[in-house]
């Protein structure tokens, strides 16, 4: 979060796209916990993790959308 001006929700996933870490509303200029298994980090607007009900161990599914 170095250099950021606003808080974010942060999701960490492993190589199998399973959620291994969650940081809700991480403030600017703060460091998150280190998640050893994480291979991907996804930055989201604050409140997204709570609103979506995302939990540790959830399986992420990525879909490619065609551009109109």
Order of alpha helices (4+ residues) and beta strands (2+ residues): beta-beta-beta-alpha
